[in-house]
């Protein structure tokens, strides 16, 4: 519920940029799926979403561009 409240508060002003953690970190698989759908919807509506995830499959499904960070440095980036 805390994550939902945080997300709702962040979206109240229709942000141009949103930083978000992985939907896979949701408490249940159905919550993760709904979170992923919301990320897609926000992006389609014009919000730039910076999504942090350790799951490359999730990044592939949700992102137009992916950056890999290792040791605090961007080591790879692309589509």
Order of alpha helices (4+ residues) and beta strands (2+ residues): alpha-beta-alpha-beta-alpha-beta-beta
